[in-house]
Amino acid sequence: MLPETINGLPLHILLVHVVVIVVPAGALLTAVGSVWPAFRRKLGILTPIVTLIGLISVPLATNAGEWLEQRVAPTPLVQAHVALGDTLLPWAIAQFVLATVIWAWYRFFAAVPVVPEAPQRNASVPAFAGAAPAGDPAVVGGGSPADVSATGITPARVSAGGGSTTLDPVLGAAPASASSAGNTASAAAYTGRATRRRASRPVSVVVSIVLIVAGIGVSAGTVAKIVQIGESGSAAVWTGSFSDAPLN
């Protein structure tokens, strides 16, 4: 249970400072992070945390405002401010949910480019040859040298345990030949590590576009609502409370 006043000041006027700073800050981080990958990666989970703090501050400020409402004159400006204040919570909830979804999507589900590590090879065997001779086991799937030379790259053979393993020229580290059960299992394991069960590239593009639109739209709406509520609160406090001419 929070106190109604602090040092003689109503708690509401102190909590609204948290709301008008933290909630727009969370909205700005969400909007920028939705369109700027490097910024989003740098902040990480900080954006959902900021929006969560803003979400918690909203009902606290609203409850403190209800206490203060009963102790001030019920002017139309005060009633308008109270009505607008009650509309902020859904925006704060949407802001937190959206920030969390954006962070979780790019952290766990969105497709990412896979950059394979450099393959380990026998130093005595060149990584690439000009053209594979007939019957060369580097030709994948029993194809001809022409099949390989058409790409301009011949996969390298790496000595390992007395045998030879064919490297995929695209993935660089995955066994390209499925002539043995060991190679098949190794290729499957490599593929699983590379994709990490993430969404496909087309799905990731569509979801990213949706998150960008939602991030900018919800963030803009949240900031606009904060400005509207703050303006109504200032009007309720200061309208008719000061003189146009100096009193002293």
Accessible surface in RSA format (square Angstrom, percent):
REM  Atomic radii and reference values for relative SASA: ProtOr
REM  Chains: A
REM  Algorithm: Lee & Richards
REM  Probe-radius: 1.40
REM  Slices: 20
REM RES _ NUM      All-atoms   Total-Side   Main-Chain    Non-polar    All polar
REM                ABS   REL    ABS   REL    ABS   REL    ABS   REL    ABS   REL
RES MET A   1   220.93 114.4 137.94  91.3  82.99 197.6 115.38  98.1 105.54 139.8
RES LEU A   2    87.30  48.6  76.34  54.6  10.96  27.6  76.77  53.9  10.53  28.4
RES PRO A   3    71.68  52.2  62.29  56.8   9.39  34.1  70.97  58.6   0.72   4.5
RES GLU A   4    71.41  41.0  65.17  49.3   6.24  14.9  19.55  37.8  51.86  42.3
RES THR A   5    61.88  44.0  51.68  52.4  10.20  24.3  21.46  28.8  40.42  61.1
RES ILE A   6    71.34  40.6  66.92  49.9   4.42  10.7  70.73  50.9   0.61   1.7
RES ASN A   7   150.24 103.6 105.38 101.8  44.86 108.0  36.50  87.9 113.74 109.9
RES GLY A   8    68.05  83.9   0.00   N/A  68.05  83.9  35.75  98.1  32.30  72.3
RES LEU A   9    87.39  48.7  87.39  62.5   0.00   0.0  87.39  61.4   0.00   0.0
RES PRO A  10    30.62  22.3  30.62  27.9   0.00   0.0  30.62  25.3   0.00   0.0
RES LEU A  11    13.48   7.5  13.10   9.4   0.38   1.0  13.10   9.2   0.38   1.0
RES HIS A  12    26.99  14.7  26.37  18.3   0.62   1.6  21.72  22.4   5.26   6.1
RES ILE A  13    61.47  35.0  61.42  45.8   0.04   0.1  61.46  44.3   0.01   0.0
RES LEU A  14    61.96  34.5  55.41  39.6   6.55  16.5  56.39  39.6   5.57  15.0
RES LEU A  15    24.50  13.6  24.46  17.5   0.04   0.1  24.50  17.2   0.00   0.0
RES VAL A  16    42.29  27.8  42.29  38.3   0.00   0.0  42.29  36.7   0.00   0.0
RES HIS A  17   108.87  59.5 108.40  75.3   0.47   1.2  76.56  78.9  32.32  37.6
RES VAL A  18    57.25  37.7  53.87  48.8   3.39   8.2  57.18  49.7   0.07   0.2
RES VAL A  19     8.95   5.9   8.95   8.1   0.00   0.0   8.95   7.8   0.00   0.0
RES VAL A  20    64.71  42.6  51.48  46.6  13.23  31.9  51.48  44.7  13.23  35.9
RES ILE A  21   117.15  66.7 110.18  82.1   6.97  16.8 114.16  82.2   2.99   8.1
RES VAL A  22    28.52  18.8  27.38  24.8   1.14   2.7  28.52  24.8   0.00   0.0
RES VAL A  23     5.51   3.6   3.07   2.8   2.44   5.9   5.18   4.5   0.33   0.9
RES PRO A  24    27.82  20.3  25.56  23.3   2.25   8.2  25.92  21.4   1.90  11.8
RES ALA A  25    40.32  37.1  33.02  51.0   7.30  16.6  39.30  55.3   1.02   2.7
RES GLY A  26     0.26   0.3   0.00   N/A   0.26   0.3   0.26   0.7   0.00   0.0
RES ALA A  27     0.11   0.1   0.07   0.1   0.05   0.1   0.11   0.2   0.00   0.0
RES LEU A  28   113.12  63.0 109.67  78.5   3.45   8.7 113.12  79.4   0.00   0.0
RES LEU A  29    33.32  18.6  32.69  23.4   0.63   1.6  32.69  23.0   0.63   1.7
RES THR A  30     3.05   2.2   0.28   0.3   2.76   6.6   2.83   3.8   0.22   0.3
RES ALA A  31    19.29  17.7  18.30  28.2   1.00   2.3  18.53  26.1   0.76   2.0
RES VAL A  32    41.12  27.1  39.27  35.6   1.85   4.5  41.12  35.7   0.00   0.0
RES GLY A  33     5.62   6.9   0.00   N/A   5.62   6.9   5.62  15.4   0.00   0.0
RES SER A  34     2.46   2.1   0.00   0.0   2.46   5.7   0.13   0.3   2.33   3.3
RES VAL A  35    74.29  48.9  48.56  44.0  25.73  62.0  50.56  43.9  23.73  64.4
RES TRP A  36   135.86  54.5 134.79  65.2   1.07   2.5 121.14  64.6  14.72  23.9
RES PRO A  37    61.74  45.0  61.74  56.3   0.00   0.0  61.74  51.0   0.00   0.0
RES ALA A  38    52.08  47.9  44.72  69.0   7.36  16.7  46.24  65.1   5.84  15.5
RES PHE A  39    48.75  24.4  44.91  27.8   3.84  10.0  48.56  29.4   0.19   0.5
RES ARG A  40    33.59  14.1  29.88  15.2   3.71   8.8  17.48  23.9  16.12   9.8
RES ARG A  41   170.12  71.4 143.36  73.1  26.76  63.7  74.84 102.3  95.28  57.7
RES LYS A  42   179.61  87.6 144.89  88.9  34.72  82.7 102.29  92.1  77.32  82.4
RES LEU A  43    38.98  21.7  27.51  19.7  11.47  28.8  28.81  20.2  10.17  27.4
RES GLY A  44    24.40  30.1   0.00   N/A  24.40  30.1  21.02  57.7   3.39   7.6
RES ILE A  45    88.72  50.5  85.27  63.5   3.46   8.3  85.27  61.4   3.46   9.4
RES LEU A  46    82.17  45.8  81.12  58.0   1.06   2.7  81.88  57.5   0.29   0.8
RES THR A  47    15.84  11.3  15.84  16.1   0.00   0.0  11.24  15.1   4.60   7.0
RES PRO A  48     8.51   6.2   8.12   7.4   0.39   1.4   8.40   6.9   0.11   0.7
RES ILE A  49    77.15  43.9  76.31  56.8   0.85   2.0  77.15  55.6   0.00   0.0
RES VAL A  50    26.02  17.1  25.89  23.4   0.13   0.3  26.02  22.6   0.00   0.0
RES THR A  51     5.41   3.9   0.44   0.4   4.98  11.9   3.26   4.4   2.15   3.2
RES LEU A  52    69.54  38.7  69.54  49.7   0.00   0.0  69.54  48.8   0.00   0.0
RES ILE A  53    83.48  47.5  82.81  61.7   0.67   1.6  82.98  59.8   0.50   1.4
RES GLY A  54     0.68   0.8   0.00   N/A   0.68   0.8   0.68   1.9   0.00   0.0
RES LEU A  55    31.54  17.6  30.68  22.0   0.86   2.2  30.68  21.5   0.86   2.3
RES ILE A  56    92.19  52.5  88.96  66.3   3.23   7.8  92.11  66.3   0.08   0.2
RES SER A  57     6.01   5.1   5.04   6.7   0.97   2.2   5.93  12.6   0.07   0.1
RES VAL A  58     2.77   1.8   2.08   1.9   0.69   1.7   2.53   2.2   0.24   0.7
RES PRO A  59    48.17  35.1  45.49  41.5   2.68   9.7  48.17  39.8   0.00   0.0
RES LEU A  60    66.81  37.2  63.97  45.8   2.84   7.1  64.54  45.3   2.27   6.1
RES ALA A  61     7.12   6.5   7.11  11.0   0.01   0.0   7.12  10.0   0.00   0.0
RES THR A  62    37.25  26.5  29.62  30.0   7.63  18.2  27.94  37.5   9.31  14.1
RES ASN A  63    91.11  62.8  83.14  80.3   7.98  19.2  26.05  62.7  65.07  62.9
RES ALA A  64    12.41  11.4   3.50   5.4   8.91  20.3  11.19  15.8   1.22   3.2
RES GLY A  65    14.87  18.3   0.00   N/A  14.87  18.3  11.50  31.6   3.37   7.5
RES GLU A  66    85.97  49.4  84.13  63.7   1.83   4.4  27.55  53.3  58.42  47.7
RES TRP A  67    63.64  25.5  58.69  28.4   4.95  11.6  57.47  30.6   6.17  10.0
RES LEU A  68    36.80  20.5  36.80  26.3   0.00   0.0  36.80  25.8   0.00   0.0
RES GLU A  69    48.17  27.7  40.10  30.3   8.07  19.2  12.27  23.7  35.89  29.3
RES GLN A  70   143.99  80.5 106.57  77.9  37.42  89.1  40.62  86.5 103.37  78.4
RES ARG A  71   132.64  55.7  97.45  49.7  35.19  83.8  47.52  64.9  85.12  51.6
RES VAL A  72    64.39  42.4  45.76  41.4  18.63  44.9  55.10  47.9   9.29  25.2
RES ALA A  73    66.59  61.2  50.90  78.6  15.69  35.7  56.76  79.9   9.83  26.0
RES PRO A  74   106.69  77.8  87.69  79.9  19.01  69.1  88.93  73.4  17.77 110.4
RES THR A  75    55.21  39.3  51.93  52.6   3.28   7.8  53.22  71.5   1.99   3.0
RES PRO A  76   114.56  83.5 103.79  94.6  10.78  39.2 109.80  90.6   4.77  29.6
RES LEU A  77    69.79  38.9  69.27  49.6   0.52   1.3  69.36  48.7   0.43   1.1
RES VAL A  78    21.64  14.2  21.45  19.4   0.19   0.5  21.64  18.8   0.00   0.0
RES GLN A  79    77.52  43.3  73.02  53.4   4.49  10.7  39.07  83.2  38.44  29.2
RES ALA A  80    47.42  43.6  38.44  59.3   8.97  20.4  46.47  65.4   0.95   2.5
RES HIS A  81    35.75  19.5  35.45  24.6   0.30   0.8  26.13  26.9   9.62  11.2
RES VAL A  82    38.85  25.6  33.19  30.1   5.66  13.6  38.17  33.2   0.68   1.9
RES ALA A  83    61.10  56.2  50.20  77.5  10.90  24.8  56.81  80.0   4.29  11.4
RES LEU A  84    39.30  21.9  39.11  28.0   0.19   0.5  39.30  27.6   0.00   0.0
RES GLY A  85    18.30  22.6   0.00   N/A  18.30  22.6  15.96  43.8   2.33   5.2
RES ASP A  86    81.85  57.3  60.92  60.6  20.93  49.5  30.15  71.0  51.70  51.6
RES THR A  87    54.73  38.9  49.85  50.5   4.87  11.6  53.37  71.7   1.35   2.0
RES LEU A  88     8.62   4.8   8.62   6.2   0.00   0.0   8.62   6.1   0.00   0.0
RES LEU A  89    66.05  36.8  66.05  47.3   0.00   0.0  66.05  46.4   0.00   0.0
RES PRO A  90    81.63  59.5  73.21  66.7   8.42  30.6  76.89  63.5   4.74  29.5
RES TRP A  91    86.05  34.5  84.44  40.9   1.61   3.8  71.48  38.1  14.57  23.6
RES ALA A  92     2.71   2.5   0.99   1.5   1.72   3.9   2.20   3.1   0.52   1.4
RES ILE A  93    79.38  45.2  79.38  59.1   0.00   0.0  79.38  57.2   0.00   0.0
RES ALA A  94    40.05  36.8  31.87  49.2   8.18  18.6  38.38  54.0   1.67   4.4
RES GLN A  95     4.41   2.5   4.41   3.2   0.00   0.0   4.41   9.4   0.00   0.0
RES PHE A  96    51.65  25.8  51.65  32.0   0.00   0.0  51.65  31.3   0.00   0.0
RES VAL A  97    76.08  50.1  74.33  67.3   1.75   4.2  76.03  66.1   0.05   0.1
RES LEU A  98    18.66  10.4  16.93  12.1   1.73   4.4  18.54  13.0   0.12   0.3
RES ALA A  99     2.28   2.1   0.00   0.0   2.28   5.2   0.73   1.0   1.55   4.1
RES THR A 100    45.33  32.2  45.33  46.0   0.00   0.0  45.17  60.7   0.15   0.2
RES VAL A 101    68.52  45.1  65.60  59.4   2.92   7.0  68.10  59.2   0.42   1.1
RES ILE A 102     7.65   4.4   7.65   5.7   0.00   0.0   7.65   5.5   0.00   0.0
RES TRP A 103    62.16  24.9  59.45  28.8   2.71   6.4  55.72  29.7   6.44  10.5
RES ALA A 104    24.78  22.8  24.78  38.2   0.00   0.0  24.78  34.9   0.00   0.0
RES TRP A 105    33.76  13.5  32.33  15.6   1.43   3.4  33.24  17.7   0.52   0.8
RES TYR A 106    48.27  22.5  34.69  19.7  13.58  35.3  30.72  23.1  17.54  21.6
RES ARG A 107   130.59  54.8 123.88  63.1   6.71  16.0  31.27  42.7  99.32  60.2
RES PHE A 108    97.53  48.8  84.15  52.1  13.39  34.8  86.10  52.2  11.43  32.7
RES PHE A 109   106.19  53.1 106.16  65.8   0.02   0.1 106.19  64.4   0.00   0.0
RES ALA A 110     4.71   4.3   4.71   7.3   0.00   0.0   4.71   6.6   0.00   0.0
RES ALA A 111    21.15  19.4  10.88  16.8  10.27  23.4  11.91  16.8   9.24  24.5
RES VAL A 112    66.07  43.5  55.47  50.2  10.59  25.5  55.53  48.3  10.53  28.6
RES PRO A 113   106.73  77.8  85.11  77.6  21.61  78.6  91.59  75.6  15.14  94.1
RES VAL A 114    71.03  46.7  44.18  40.0  26.85  64.7  46.15  40.1  24.88  67.5
RES VAL A 115   134.53  88.5 108.26  98.0  26.27  63.3 109.75  95.4  24.78  67.2
RES PRO A 116    48.12  35.1  27.67  25.2  20.46  74.4  34.46  28.5  13.66  84.9
RES GLU A 117   148.98  85.5 137.25 103.8  11.73  27.9  58.00 112.2  90.98  74.3
RES ALA A 118    82.40  75.8  62.04  95.7  20.36  46.3  67.82  95.5  14.58  38.6
RES PRO A 119    55.96  40.8  39.18  35.7  16.78  61.0  43.60  36.0  12.36  76.8
RES GLN A 120   154.16  86.2 143.97 105.2  10.19  24.3  63.26 134.6  90.91  68.9
RES ARG A 121   109.13  45.8  80.67  41.1  28.47  67.8  16.09  22.0  93.04  56.4
RES ASN A 122    56.12  38.7  46.64  45.1   9.49  22.8  12.12  29.2  44.00  42.5
RES ALA A 123    99.98  91.9  69.36 107.0  30.62  69.7  73.49 103.5  26.49  70.2
RES SER A 124    93.55  79.1  55.86  74.5  37.69  86.8  55.96 119.2  37.60  52.7
RES VAL A 125    42.92  28.2  41.89  37.9   1.04   2.5  42.48  36.9   0.44   1.2
RES PRO A 126    90.11  65.7  77.41  70.6  12.70  46.2  84.49  69.8   5.62  34.9
RES ALA A 127    23.88  22.0  20.32  31.4   3.55   8.1  20.32  28.6   3.55   9.4
RES PHE A 128   127.78  63.9 106.83  66.2  20.95  54.5 107.59  65.2  20.19  57.8
RES ALA A 129    52.19  48.0  37.45  57.8  14.74  33.5  45.42  64.0   6.77  17.9
RES GLY A 130    75.75  93.4   0.00   N/A  75.75  93.4  45.04 123.6  30.72  68.8
RES ALA A 131    65.84  60.5  46.62  71.9  19.23  43.7  46.73  65.8  19.12  50.6
RES ALA A 132     4.74   4.4   0.00   0.0   4.74  10.8   0.83   1.2   3.91  10.3
RES PRO A 133    88.44  64.5  76.99  70.2  11.45  41.6  88.43  73.0   0.01   0.1
RES ALA A 134    93.56  86.0  65.00 100.3  28.56  65.0  65.50  92.2  28.06  74.3
RES GLY A 135    77.95  96.1   0.00   N/A  77.95  96.1  44.44 121.9  33.52  75.1
RES ASP A 136    19.91  13.9  10.29  10.2   9.62  22.8   5.53  13.0  14.39  14.3
RES PRO A 137    88.69  64.6  68.89  62.8  19.80  72.0  80.19  66.2   8.50  52.8
RES ALA A 138     1.47   1.4   1.44   2.2   0.03   0.1   1.47   2.1   0.00   0.0
RES VAL A 139    11.66   7.7   4.49   4.1   7.17  17.3   4.49   3.9   7.17  19.5
RES VAL A 140    64.46  42.4  49.46  44.8  15.00  36.1  50.68  44.0  13.77  37.4
RES GLY A 141    78.09  96.3   0.00   N/A  78.09  96.3  43.29 118.8  34.80  77.9
RES GLY A 142    75.47  93.1   0.00   N/A  75.47  93.1  38.93 106.8  36.53  81.8
RES GLY A 143    27.91  34.4   0.00   N/A  27.91  34.4  17.37  47.7  10.54  23.6
RES SER A 144    52.18  44.1  45.27  60.4   6.91  15.9  42.36  90.2   9.82  13.8
RES PRO A 145    38.75  28.2  38.65  35.2   0.11   0.4  38.75  32.0   0.00   0.0
RES ALA A 146    66.59  61.2  57.97  89.5   8.62  19.6  61.25  86.3   5.35  14.2
RES ASP A 147    86.79  60.8  69.93  69.6  16.87  39.9  27.55  64.8  59.24  59.1
RES VAL A 148    13.59   8.9  11.00  10.0   2.59   6.2  13.59  11.8   0.00   0.0
RES SER A 149    52.32  44.2  35.83  47.8  16.49  38.0  22.19  47.2  30.13  42.2
RES ALA A 150    90.62  83.3  46.43  71.6  44.19 100.5  59.06  83.2  31.56  83.6
RES THR A 151    94.52  67.2  64.44  65.3  30.09  71.7  70.74  95.0  23.79  36.0
RES GLY A 152    62.56  77.1   0.00   N/A  62.56  77.1  34.22  93.9  28.34  63.5
RES ILE A 153    73.83  42.0  70.64  52.6   3.19   7.7  72.55  52.2   1.28   3.5
RES THR A 154     5.68   4.0   5.48   5.6   0.20   0.5   4.72   6.3   0.96   1.5
RES PRO A 155     9.40   6.8   4.52   4.1   4.87  17.7   6.06   5.0   3.34  20.7
RES ALA A 156    10.00   9.2   4.57   7.0   5.43  12.4   8.25  11.6   1.75   4.6
RES ARG A 157    83.58  35.1  80.11  40.8   3.47   8.3  11.80  16.1  71.78  43.5
RES VAL A 158    17.43  11.5  17.17  15.5   0.26   0.6  17.43  15.1   0.00   0.0
RES SER A 159    65.38  55.2  46.84  62.5  18.54  42.7  22.25  47.4  43.13  60.4
RES ALA A 160    63.18  58.1  42.73  65.9  20.45  46.5  50.52  71.1  12.66  33.5
RES GLY A 161    93.83 115.7   0.00   N/A  93.83 115.7  46.81 128.4  47.02 105.3
RES GLY A 162    88.08 108.6   0.00   N/A  88.08 108.6  43.74 120.0  44.34  99.3
RES GLY A 163    40.29  49.7   0.00   N/A  40.29  49.7  36.06  99.0   4.23   9.5
RES SER A 164    73.12  61.8  44.43  59.3  28.69  66.1  20.61  43.9  52.51  73.6
RES THR A 165    38.12  27.1  37.31  37.8   0.81   1.9  18.93  25.4  19.19  29.0
RES THR A 166    12.23   8.7  10.32  10.5   1.91   4.6   0.45   0.6  11.78  17.8
RES LEU A 167    20.56  11.5  20.44  14.6   0.12   0.3  20.44  14.4   0.12   0.3
RES ASP A 168    31.25  21.9  30.55  30.4   0.70   1.7   0.00   0.0  31.25  31.2
RES PRO A 169    61.54  44.9  30.09  27.4  31.45 114.3  36.92  30.5  24.62 153.0
RES VAL A 170   125.55  82.6 101.78  92.1  23.78  57.3 105.98  92.1  19.57  53.1
RES LEU A 171    64.72  36.0  64.57  46.2   0.15   0.4  64.72  45.5   0.00   0.0
RES GLY A 172    16.16  19.9   0.00   N/A  16.16  19.9  16.16  44.3   0.00   0.0
RES ALA A 173    40.76  37.5  22.50  34.7  18.26  41.5  23.60  33.2  17.15  45.4
RES ALA A 174     3.49   3.2   3.49   5.4   0.00   0.0   3.49   4.9   0.00   0.0
RES PRO A 175    16.60  12.1  11.10  10.1   5.50  20.0  11.13   9.2   5.47  34.0
RES ALA A 176    25.36  23.3   3.87   6.0  21.49  48.9   9.29  13.1  16.06  42.5
RES SER A 177    22.16  18.7  20.30  27.1   1.86   4.3  10.55  22.5  11.61  16.3
RES ALA A 178    78.03  71.7  50.39  77.8  27.64  62.9  52.01  73.2  26.02  68.9
RES SER A 179   102.48  86.6  58.30  77.8  44.18 101.8  51.94 110.6  50.54  70.8
RES SER A 180    51.97  43.9  43.72  58.4   8.25  19.0  45.40  96.7   6.57   9.2
RES ALA A 181    89.60  82.4  69.33 107.0  20.27  46.1  77.17 108.7  12.43  32.9
RES GLY A 182    52.19  64.4   0.00   N/A  52.19  64.4  41.80 114.7  10.39  23.3
RES ASN A 183    31.22  21.5  30.80  29.8   0.42   1.0   0.00   0.0  31.22  30.2
RES THR A 184    69.41  49.4  67.18  68.1   2.23   5.3  62.13  83.5   7.28  11.0
RES ALA A 185    64.81  59.6  52.95  81.7  11.87  27.0  60.21  84.8   4.60  12.2
RES SER A 186    50.90  43.0  41.76  55.7   9.14  21.1  26.19  55.8  24.71  34.6
RES ALA A 187    27.62  25.4  27.39  42.3   0.23   0.5  27.50  38.7   0.12   0.3
RES ALA A 188    66.23  60.9  48.62  75.0  17.61  40.1  57.07  80.4   9.15  24.2
RES ALA A 189    51.94  47.8  37.72  58.2  14.22  32.3  49.75  70.1   2.19   5.8
RES TYR A 190    23.28  10.9  23.23  13.2   0.05   0.1  22.34  16.8   0.94   1.2
RES THR A 191    71.75  51.0  70.40  71.4   1.35   3.2  55.33  74.3  16.42  24.8
RES GLY A 192    40.16  49.5   0.00   N/A  40.16  49.5  34.43  94.5   5.72  12.8
RES ARG A 193   153.98  64.7 143.06  72.9  10.93  26.0  79.06 108.0  74.93  45.4
RES ALA A 194    21.29  19.6   9.90  15.3  11.39  25.9  16.64  23.4   4.65  12.3
RES THR A 195    72.32  51.4  64.34  65.2   7.99  19.0  60.59  81.4  11.74  17.7
RES ARG A 196   168.82  70.9 148.05  75.5  20.77  49.5  42.71  58.4 126.11  76.4
RES ARG A 197   233.17  97.9 200.68 102.3  32.49  77.4  82.01 112.1 151.16  91.6
RES ARG A 198    50.74  21.3  27.58  14.1  23.16  55.1   6.44   8.8  44.30  26.8
RES ALA A 199    27.69  25.5  10.24  15.8  17.44  39.7  21.46  30.2   6.23  16.5
RES SER A 200    61.39  51.9  45.40  60.6  16.00  36.9  49.76 106.0  11.63  16.3
RES ARG A 201   121.69  51.1 116.77  59.5   4.92  11.7  59.85  81.8  61.84  37.5
RES PRO A 202    93.02  67.8  86.06  78.5   6.96  25.3  92.78  76.6   0.24   1.5
RES VAL A 203    76.43  50.3  74.03  67.0   2.40   5.8  76.43  66.4   0.00   0.0
RES SER A 204     5.62   4.7   5.45   7.3   0.17   0.4   5.62  12.0   0.00   0.0
RES VAL A 205    74.40  49.0  71.14  64.4   3.26   7.9  74.30  64.6   0.10   0.3
RES VAL A 206    92.75  61.0  91.93  83.2   0.82   2.0  92.57  80.4   0.18   0.5
RES VAL A 207    41.31  27.2  40.41  36.6   0.90   2.2  41.31  35.9   0.00   0.0
RES SER A 208    23.51  19.9  23.51  31.4   0.00   0.0  15.99  34.1   7.51  10.5
RES ILE A 209    99.51  56.6  99.18  73.9   0.33   0.8  99.51  71.7   0.00   0.0
RES VAL A 210    88.03  57.9  84.64  76.6   3.39   8.2  87.44  76.0   0.60   1.6
RES LEU A 211    12.00   6.7  12.00   8.6   0.00   0.0  12.00   8.4   0.00   0.0
RES ILE A 212    54.53  31.0  54.53  40.6   0.00   0.0  54.53  39.3   0.00   0.0
RES VAL A 213   101.38  66.7  95.67  86.6   5.71  13.8  98.97  86.0   2.41   6.5
RES ALA A 214    31.96  29.4  23.96  37.0   8.00  18.2  31.74  44.7   0.22   0.6
RES GLY A 215     0.00   0.0   0.00   N/A   0.00   0.0   0.00   0.0   0.00   0.0
RES ILE A 216    87.35  49.7  86.47  64.4   0.88   2.1  86.57  62.3   0.78   2.1
RES GLY A 217    41.55  51.2   0.00   N/A  41.55  51.2  33.91  93.0   7.64  17.1
RES VAL A 218    33.88  22.3  32.42  29.4   1.46   3.5  33.29  28.9   0.59   1.6
RES SER A 219     4.74   4.0   4.49   6.0   0.24   0.6   4.74  10.1   0.00   0.0
RES ALA A 220    59.61  54.8  46.24  71.4  13.37  30.4  55.15  77.7   4.46  11.8
RES GLY A 221    17.68  21.8   0.00   N/A  17.68  21.8  15.02  41.2   2.66   5.9
RES THR A 222     0.00   0.0   0.00   0.0   0.00   0.0   0.00   0.0   0.00   0.0
RES VAL A 223    57.21  37.6  57.21  51.8   0.00   0.0  57.21  49.7   0.00   0.0
RES ALA A 224    61.05  56.1  49.75  76.8  11.30  25.7  56.60  79.7   4.45  11.8
RES LYS A 225    34.74  16.9  32.60  20.0   2.14   5.1   9.83   8.8  24.92  26.5
RES ILE A 226    12.45   7.1  11.06   8.2   1.39   3.3  11.06   8.0   1.39   3.8
RES VAL A 227    91.92  60.5  84.88  76.8   7.04  17.0  90.69  78.8   1.23   3.3
RES GLN A 228    85.00  47.5  80.03  58.5   4.97  11.8  26.73  56.9  58.27  44.2
RES ILE A 229    20.17  11.5  20.17  15.0   0.00   0.0  20.17  14.5   0.00   0.0
RES GLY A 230    29.19  36.0   0.00   N/A  29.19  36.0  26.18  71.8   3.01   6.7
RES GLU A 231   123.27  70.8 114.23  86.4   9.04  21.5  45.82  88.6  77.45  63.2
RES SER A 232    18.05  15.3  10.50  14.0   7.54  17.4  17.12  36.5   0.93   1.3
RES GLY A 233    11.40  14.1   0.00   N/A  11.40  14.1  11.32  31.1   0.08   0.2
RES SER A 234    64.31  54.3  57.36  76.5   6.95  16.0  29.88  63.6  34.42  48.2
RES ALA A 235    33.88  31.1  26.26  40.5   7.62  17.3  33.28  46.9   0.60   1.6
RES ALA A 236    23.81  21.9   5.26   8.1  18.55  42.2   5.27   7.4  18.54  49.1
RES VAL A 237    95.26  62.7  78.72  71.3  16.54  39.9  84.37  73.3  10.90  29.6
RES TRP A 238   152.18  61.1 152.18  73.7   0.00   0.0 128.73  68.6  23.45  38.0
RES THR A 239    87.53  62.3  61.89  62.7  25.65  61.1  55.03  73.9  32.50  49.1
RES GLY A 240    77.95  96.1   0.00   N/A  77.95  96.1  37.32 102.4  40.63  91.0
RES SER A 241    67.77  57.3  29.78  39.7  37.99  87.5  40.38  86.0  27.39  38.4
RES PHE A 242   135.13  67.6 106.02  65.7  29.11  75.8 117.19  71.1  17.94  51.3
RES SER A 243    55.07  46.5  28.78  38.4  26.29  60.6  21.18  45.1  33.88  47.5
RES ASP A 244   147.55 103.4 107.26 106.8  40.29  95.3  42.51 100.0 105.04 104.8
RES ALA A 245    60.47  55.6  55.78  86.1   4.69  10.7  58.35  82.2   2.12   5.6
RES PRO A 246   124.56  90.8  92.74  84.5  31.82 115.6 104.65  86.4  19.90 123.7
RES LEU A 247   153.34  85.4 115.80  82.8  37.54  94.4 119.76  84.1  33.58  90.4
RES ASN A 248   184.47 127.2 120.57 116.5  63.90 153.9  72.16 173.7 112.32 108.6
END  Absolute sums over single chains surface
CHAIN  1 A    14976.8      11764.3       3212.5      10785.2       4191.6
END  Absolute sums over all chains
TOTAL         14976.8      11764.3       3212.5      10785.2       4191.6
